[in-house]
Structure formats: C-alpha cells, structure tokens
Amino acid sequence: MQETDKITDSIEEMLAYHEKTIEDLSAQLAKQWDLIATMENRITILTKRFASLEENSLPAPHIAKPPHF
C-alpha cells in the first residue's frame, strides 16, 4: 500500500508541475497575441501614412530617351 501512495504522490506532483507549465505557456501566449495585435495596428497606421505621403508627393519626372536611341 505504501508503494501505491508513493506512485500517487509522484503522479500528483507531476500533474501539478504540468498544470503550472500550461498556465505559464497560456500567459505567454496571451501576451504574444496582445503584442501581435499592437504591431498590426501600428503597421496599419504606418501603411496609411505612407499612402498619404505618396499621394501628396510630386509625380516622378518623365525620363525621355535621348534621340540617338
């Protein structure tokens, strides 16, 4: 009976360790999703700014080929 108690304790300890690991991984995953969402928002803002700058910039000069071509 004592051997069974040792095995049970060992399994409970292992389960507690795995539960803690899963909670830690879940927390890290949540932080990463928040970071990704923030980065996506910033990329969207920067893309809009860049498009606005392109629209307001001067047109590219026309480059004509020299007459000997």
MOBELTA-V226149 format. One record per helix or strand of 2 or more residues. SS is the DSSP state (H for helix, E for strand). FROM is the first residue (numbers start at 1). TO is the last residue. If there is no record, write none. Layout:
ss-><SS SS>
from-><FROM FROM>
to-><TO TO>
This chain:
ss-><H>
from-><2>
to-><56>
